[in-house]
């Protein structure tokens, strides 16, 4: 099994080299690393020099960037990884064990970097909710066989909730493999705006999405909350 690790980025120069360095073990094992830049105006692209198999640009937006990376991928399985998320050791073997040679998809449990006790509750709730509903978020390192992803037409070109939208289509085919191994995701967005405030915002946005509110409207609400959001 060959894995294509696809990372959408925008102005991540401050952390990117460290993150990519941590992924070199997967390249050494024969997997590929694809970086998709959404129009950074810092040194993001130069930071990736020598640390990715392919660096491409696309219009800004995670769904558009991840689709662009998938279109260039040569792996059997696509792993969509946020720039602030770190894979567990042996992630490739864990994915291979659960997918085998067939179609399928899944995600990892999540651990947050923050030390506050509330983060232990949040990370457990994220993992439990996903296991119960079958819906995965981008912070959980979603992976899907390339054949299945292409058959479904990839991510919908929407500015927010693209991971939920894809999950809902994938669930109609099969439930996800919920791996107990944890990816580690930076807790900076919770710490920047307040833990409780951010949790309530994400719950509100999810409920509005399920109620039929347009992703474009939700994205405007999210950008109002986080001025640094892509």
Buried (B, 14 or more C-beta within 10 A) or exposed (E): BBBBBBBBBBBBBEBBBEBBEEBEBBBEEEBBBBBBBBBBEEBBBEBBEEBBBBBBBBEBBBBBBBBBBBEBBEBBBBBBBBBBBBBBEBBBEBBBEBBEEEBBBBBBBBBBBBEEEBBEEBBEEBBEBBBEBBBBBBBBBBBBBBEBBBEBEBBBEBBBBBBBBBBBEBBEEBEBBBBEBBBBBBBBBBBEEEBEEBBEBBEEBBEBBEEEBBBEBBBEBBBEBEEEEB
